[in-house]
């Protein structure tokens, strides 16, 4: 029996590398796009099992050629500027890559006969500010994004839904909440903390942790659970439907930090670094995951403690 085939844009990224592992484990042949000789460290253990192809997703004709050459059963579109904090520093590039890049991939996918599913990776950051601020969100919550990243992802999701309605493209939309794990770069809060702990432990940073605002609460999943959700949306998701990938619980960033400090091998003080404060932030983000659980069989297998311990160990290895 022929193996299912998948194309992952952004395969060398944090979630992309884990998705590649997830798909290989489940019997897929996996291809992935690489931008301008970007580092392949995240996929070094599986690179021999992958077909990699150079692609700038801002070039529509190249997107067409790549998709037509590989002819995948599934396209998982992960390539994006994924950091909220970085999106404030490069607004136009965020809009270009996250919106235009998605549009180019949708147009390429539309011309591919036999495509089983185009899986678009959205974001809970699309929700932005809502009322009451502590409510648990469902998939029908209106968008009100407050960051360039959130705006770009909301726009990209809307054009994906347009292609589903108007062009009958078989799409599945993942709307993941925050997720972390080993390999995530230090522009994100958990690896930023874990990296500092690791540097302090080996004496390369004084015993003081620099932090931003610790009050926001986030629904935090492990990346390994999230990419399993992406695969399940491809295999079982209803065409045109949106699925929350989340735990259904929110924890404060302070709780995350306190847990990492308990795992540290040294006593560490904490100080606020104003440069780490965002222009604006969402106080609480928590998602109801019932739809994904009931329709896809989505499960949470990794605890927050597992994620934090594994991430800290990863950074301990990195700073050696």
C-alpha positions as CSV (number, residue, x, y, z in Angstrom):
1,X,0.0,0.0,0.0
2,X,1.3,3.4,-0.9
3,X,2.4,5.6,2.0
4,X,0.6,8.9,2.5
5,X,2.9,11.9,1.5
6,X,3.1,15.2,3.2
7,X,4.8,18.5,2.4
8,X,5.7,20.7,5.4
9,X,6.5,24.4,4.9
10,X,8.8,25.6,7.6
11,X,10.1,22.0,8.4
12,X,13.3,23.2,10.0
13,X,11.5,25.4,12.5
14,X,10.5,24.4,16.1
15,X,7.1,22.9,15.4
16,X,7.9,21.9,11.8
17,X,10.7,19.6,13.0
18,X,8.5,17.8,15.5
19,X,5.7,17.5,12.9
20,X,8.2,15.8,10.6
21,X,9.1,13.3,13.3
22,X,5.4,12.7,14.1
23,X,4.5,12.0,10.4
24,X,7.6,9.8,9.8
25,X,6.6,7.8,12.9
26,X,3.1,7.3,11.5
27,X,4.3,6.0,8.1
28,X,4.3,9.1,5.9
29,X,6.9,10.1,3.3
30,X,7.8,13.6,4.3
31,X,9.1,16.5,2.2
32,X,9.8,20.0,3.5
33,X,10.7,23.5,2.3
34,X,13.8,25.3,3.4
35,X,14.4,29.0,3.0
36,X,17.8,30.3,1.8
37,X,20.1,27.6,3.3
38,X,18.6,28.1,6.8
39,X,20.0,25.9,9.6
40,X,18.8,22.3,9.7
41,X,19.9,21.6,13.3
42,X,16.3,20.8,14.3
43,X,16.0,18.0,11.8
44,X,19.6,16.7,11.9
45,X,18.5,13.3,13.4
46,X,15.9,12.7,10.6
47,X,17.3,14.6,7.6
48,X,18.2,11.3,5.8
49,X,14.5,10.4,5.8
50,X,13.3,13.7,4.3
51,X,13.2,15.3,0.9
52,X,14.1,18.9,1.3
53,X,13.5,21.6,-1.3
54,X,14.5,25.3,-1.4
55,X,11.5,27.6,-1.3
56,X,10.8,31.3,-0.6
57,X,7.0,31.3,0.0
58,X,6.8,34.9,-1.2
59,X,7.5,33.7,-4.7
60,X,4.1,32.4,-6.1
61,X,5.5,30.7,-9.2
62,X,8.1,28.8,-7.1
63,X,5.4,27.7,-4.7
64,X,3.4,26.3,-7.7
65,X,6.5,24.5,-9.1
66,X,7.4,22.9,-5.7
67,X,3.9,21.7,-5.0
68,X,3.4,20.4,-8.5
69,X,6.7,18.5,-8.4
70,X,6.1,16.9,-5.0
71,X,2.4,16.3,-5.4
72,X,1.7,15.6,-1.7
73,X,-1.4,14.1,-0.3
74,X,-1.3,16.7,2.6
75,X,0.2,20.2,2.8
76,X,1.0,21.4,6.3
77,X,1.6,25.1,6.1
78,X,3.8,26.1,9.1
79,X,6.2,28.6,7.5
80,X,5.7,31.9,9.3
81,X,7.2,34.6,11.6
82,X,5.9,33.0,14.7
83,X,7.0,35.3,17.6
84,X,4.6,37.9,18.9
85,X,7.4,40.0,20.4
86,X,9.5,39.9,17.1
87,X,6.4,40.8,15.1
88,X,6.4,44.3,16.7
89,X,10.0,44.8,15.5
90,X,9.2,43.7,11.9
91,X,5.6,44.5,11.2
92,X,5.7,44.6,7.4
93,X,7.7,41.4,7.0
94,X,5.3,39.6,9.4
95,X,2.3,40.7,7.3
96,X,4.1,39.7,4.1
97,X,5.3,36.2,5.2
98,X,2.2,35.3,7.2
99,X,-0.4,36.5,4.8
100,X,1.1,36.6,1.3
101,X,3.1,33.4,1.9
102,X,-0.2,31.6,2.9
103,X,-2.0,33.0,-0.1
104,X,0.8,31.8,-2.4
105,X,0.6,28.3,-0.9
106,X,-3.2,28.2,-1.1
107,X,-3.0,29.1,-4.8
108,X,-0.4,26.4,-5.4
109,X,-2.5,23.8,-3.5
110,X,-5.7,24.8,-5.5
111,X,-4.0,23.6,-8.7
112,X,-3.1,20.2,-7.3
113,X,-5.5,17.4,-8.2
114,X,-6.0,14.8,-5.5
115,X,-5.0,16.9,-2.5
116,X,-6.5,15.3,0.6
117,X,-6.0,18.3,3.0
118,X,-4.3,21.7,3.3
119,X,-3.7,22.2,7.0
120,X,-3.3,25.8,7.9
121,X,-1.7,26.6,11.3
122,X,-3.5,29.6,12.8
123,X,-3.1,30.9,16.3
124,X,-5.1,31.8,19.4
125,X,-3.3,35.2,19.3
126,X,-6.1,36.0,16.7
127,X,-8.5,36.5,19.6
128,X,-6.6,39.4,21.1
129,X,-8.7,41.3,23.7
130,X,-12.1,40.0,24.7
131,X,-14.6,40.2,27.5
132,X,-14.7,38.9,30.2
133,X,-10.9,38.5,30.0
134,X,-10.8,35.2,32.0
135,X,-13.3,33.3,29.9
136,X,-12.5,30.0,28.2
137,X,-12.6,30.5,24.5
138,X,-14.4,28.3,21.9
139,X,-13.7,28.2,18.2
140,X,-16.6,30.7,17.5
141,X,-15.0,33.5,19.5
142,X,-14.7,36.6,17.3
143,X,-11.2,37.8,16.4
144,X,-9.8,41.0,17.9
145,X,-6.0,40.7,17.5
146,X,-3.6,43.3,19.1
147,X,-0.2,42.3,17.7
148,X,1.1,42.3,14.1
149,X,1.5,38.5,14.5
150,X,-2.2,38.1,15.6
151,X,-3.4,40.4,12.8
152,X,-1.4,38.5,10.1
153,X,-2.6,35.1,11.3
154,X,-6.2,36.3,11.5
155,X,-6.0,37.5,7.9
156,X,-4.3,34.4,6.7
157,X,-6.9,32.2,8.3
158,X,-9.7,34.2,6.7
159,X,-8.2,33.8,3.2
160,X,-7.8,30.0,3.9
161,X,-11.5,29.8,4.8
162,X,-12.3,31.8,1.6
163,X,-10.4,29.2,-0.5
164,X,-12.4,26.4,1.3
165,X,-15.7,28.1,0.5
166,X,-15.0,29.6,-2.9
167,X,-12.6,27.1,-4.5
168,X,-13.7,24.0,-2.5
169,X,-10.1,23.5,-1.4
170,X,-10.1,20.7,1.3
171,X,-8.7,22.7,4.3
172,X,-8.3,22.0,8.0
173,X,-7.5,24.8,10.3
174,X,-5.5,24.3,13.5
175,X,-5.8,27.1,16.1
176,X,-3.2,26.2,18.6
177,X,-2.7,27.9,21.9
178,X,0.8,28.5,23.4
179,X,3.1,25.5,23.1
180,X,6.7,24.9,24.0
181,X,9.4,22.3,24.3
182,X,13.0,21.6,23.4
183,X,14.3,23.4,20.2
184,X,12.1,26.5,20.6
185,X,14.2,29.6,20.3
186,X,14.7,32.2,23.1
187,X,12.3,34.8,21.6
188,X,9.6,32.8,23.5
189,X,9.1,32.9,27.2
190,X,9.8,29.3,28.4
191,X,13.1,28.9,26.4
192,X,14.1,32.4,27.4
193,X,13.8,31.4,31.1
194,X,15.3,27.9,30.6
195,X,18.3,29.3,28.7
196,X,19.0,31.8,31.5
197,X,18.8,29.1,34.2
198,X,21.2,27.0,32.2
199,X,23.7,29.9,31.7
200,X,23.5,30.7,35.5
201,X,24.2,27.0,36.4
202,X,27.4,27.0,34.4
203,X,28.5,30.4,35.6
204,X,28.1,32.2,32.3
205,X,25.5,34.6,33.8
206,X,25.2,36.0,37.3
207,X,22.6,34.4,39.6
208,X,19.9,36.9,38.5
209,X,17.1,36.1,36.1
210,X,15.8,39.0,33.9
211,X,12.1,38.8,33.2
212,X,9.2,40.7,31.6
213,X,5.6,40.8,32.8
214,X,4.8,37.6,34.8
215,X,1.1,38.2,35.2
216,X,-0.3,36.9,31.9
217,X,-1.9,33.5,32.0
218,X,-1.5,31.1,29.1
219,X,-2.9,27.7,28.0
220,X,0.4,25.9,27.7
221,X,0.8,22.6,25.7
222,X,3.8,20.5,24.8
223,X,4.8,20.8,21.1
224,X,4.7,17.0,20.8
225,X,1.0,17.0,21.6
226,X,0.3,20.0,19.3
227,X,1.9,18.4,16.2
228,X,0.0,15.2,16.9
229,X,-3.1,17.4,16.7
230,X,-1.9,18.8,13.3
231,X,-1.6,15.2,12.0
232,X,-5.1,14.3,13.3
233,X,-6.6,17.4,11.6
234,X,-5.1,16.2,8.4
235,X,-6.4,12.7,8.8
236,X,-9.8,13.2,10.6
237,X,-10.6,16.9,10.5
238,X,-13.8,17.9,8.8
239,X,-13.1,20.0,5.7
240,X,-13.4,23.7,6.4
241,X,-13.5,23.2,10.2
242,X,-11.4,25.0,12.9
243,X,-9.9,23.1,15.8
244,X,-8.5,24.4,19.1
245,X,-5.4,22.6,20.2
246,X,-5.1,23.4,23.9
247,X,-5.2,21.9,27.4
248,X,-8.3,23.9,28.6
249,X,-6.3,25.3,31.6
250,X,-4.3,28.5,31.9
251,X,-1.3,29.0,34.1
252,X,0.5,32.3,34.9
253,X,3.9,33.0,33.5
254,X,5.0,33.4,37.2
255,X,4.0,29.8,37.9
256,X,6.1,28.7,34.9
257,X,9.1,30.7,36.2
258,X,8.7,29.4,39.8
259,X,8.6,25.8,38.5
260,X,11.8,26.3,36.5
261,X,13.5,27.9,39.5
262,X,12.7,24.8,41.6
263,X,14.3,22.7,38.9
264,X,17.5,24.8,38.8
265,X,20.7,23.6,40.5
266,X,21.5,27.1,41.8
267,X,19.6,29.8,43.8
268,X,18.4,32.5,41.4
269,X,17.1,36.0,42.1
270,X,14.5,37.6,39.7
271,X,14.5,41.1,38.3
272,X,12.2,42.9,35.8
273,X,13.9,43.9,32.5
274,X,11.8,46.7,30.9
275,X,13.1,45.8,27.4
276,X,11.2,42.4,27.8
277,X,7.8,44.1,28.4
278,X,5.5,44.0,25.4
279,X,3.6,47.1,24.1
280,X,0.4,45.3,24.9
281,X,-0.6,41.8,26.0
282,X,-3.6,39.6,26.4
283,X,-4.2,39.0,30.1
284,X,-5.6,35.4,29.9
285,X,-5.7,32.9,26.9
286,X,-7.4,29.6,27.6
287,X,-9.0,27.4,25.0
288,X,-11.8,24.8,25.1
289,X,-10.5,21.7,23.3
290,X,-13.6,19.6,23.4
291,X,-14.2,19.7,19.6
292,X,-10.6,18.4,18.9
293,X,-11.0,15.7,21.6
294,X,-14.4,14.5,20.4
295,X,-13.9,14.7,16.6
296,X,-10.1,13.9,16.3
297,X,-9.3,11.9,19.4
298,X,-6.8,14.7,20.5
299,X,-5.1,14.0,23.8
300,X,-2.8,15.8,26.2
301,X,0.0,13.3,27.0
302,X,2.7,15.7,28.4
303,X,2.4,17.6,31.6
304,X,3.7,21.2,32.0
305,X,6.3,19.7,34.4
306,X,7.5,17.3,31.6
307,X,7.7,20.2,29.1
308,X,9.7,22.5,31.4
309,X,12.1,19.7,32.5
310,X,12.8,18.6,28.9
311,X,13.2,22.3,27.8
312,X,15.6,23.0,30.6
313,X,17.6,19.9,29.9
314,X,17.8,20.9,26.2
315,X,19.2,24.3,27.1
316,X,21.7,22.7,29.6
317,X,23.1,20.8,26.6
318,X,23.0,23.9,24.4
319,X,25.1,26.1,26.7
320,X,27.7,23.5,27.4
